[in-house]
Amino acid sequence: MKSVPPDSPETAAIDALETFGLSTYASETYLMLAKNGTSTAREVSENTTVPRTRVYDAVDELADLGVVETTPDSPKQFTALD
């Protein structure tokens, strides 16, 4: 897992997304997907502080809002939507 420096632009973006009601994990997941494109849970976990087992919860939260799409591939892949 990658740590996010407290004074980084990513931290500011995560804080902003949290003000809209997203969880920290969902905020980090969305930013990673928006930046890196389609990714698996493993890739999200390796590039954020989100534990791999919690990526699925974060993606479900984002999918409920209509901002992330999941492919039925194996492994599942996630894409941030506009």
Solvent accessible surface area in square Angstrom, and as a share of the most:
residue,aa,sasa,rsa
1,M,149,0.66
2,K,90,0.38
3,S,86,0.55
4,V,37,0.21
5,P,69,0.43
6,P,121,0.76
7,D,132,0.68
8,S,21,0.13
9,P,117,0.73
10,E,56,0.25
11,T,31,0.18
12,A,64,0.50
13,A,33,0.26
14,I,15,0.08
15,D,74,0.39
16,A,49,0.38
17,L,37,0.18
18,E,60,0.27
19,T,112,0.65
20,F,169,0.70
21,G,65,0.62
22,L,20,0.10
23,S,49,0.31
24,T,65,0.38
25,Y,64,0.24
26,A,0,0.00
27,S,0,0.00
28,E,12,0.05
29,T,0,0.00
30,Y,47,0.18
31,L,45,0.22
32,M,13,0.06
33,L,2,0.01
34,A,60,0.47
35,K,147,0.62
36,N,77,0.39
37,G,30,0.29
38,T,68,0.40
39,S,5,0.03
40,T,20,0.11
41,A,5,0.03
42,R,140,0.51
43,E,72,0.32
44,V,0,0.00
45,S,14,0.09
46,E,98,0.44
47,N,62,0.32
48,T,7,0.04
49,T,44,0.25
50,V,0,0.00
51,P,41,0.26
52,R,131,0.48
53,T,109,0.64
54,R,112,0.41
55,V,0,0.00
56,Y,97,0.37
57,D,74,0.38
58,A,2,0.02
59,V,4,0.02
60,D,86,0.45
61,E,54,0.24
62,L,0,0.00
63,A,44,0.34
64,D,125,0.65
65,L,110,0.55
66,G,46,0.44
67,V,43,0.25
68,V,7,0.04
69,E,91,0.41
70,T,56,0.33
71,T,37,0.22
72,P,130,0.82
73,D,75,0.39
74,S,112,0.73
75,P,90,0.56
76,K,101,0.43
77,Q,61,0.27
78,F,3,0.01
79,T,38,0.22
80,A,21,0.16
81,L,67,0.34
82,D,188,0.97
